Amino acid sequence: MFDRLIGKLFQRAERRAAEDFQANARAINEKVRLLAKLGGAGSVSPAACRKYSASGA
């Protein structure tokens, strides 16, 4: 009986960890796709970034 209880606890923990890992992987993939989409839209040189940030725009 004790073995079954401990086994259920471990299975629940493993399942929860796998679900969390999968959710994190989905979120990371979504962010990577967004960054790739933004990066593909056109790149801005670091000098241009400094120019615009210095002007306050």
Secondary structure, 3 states (H helix, E strand, C coil): CHHHHHHHHHHHHHHHHHHHHHHHHHHHHHHHHHHHHHHHCCCCCHHHHHHHHHHCC
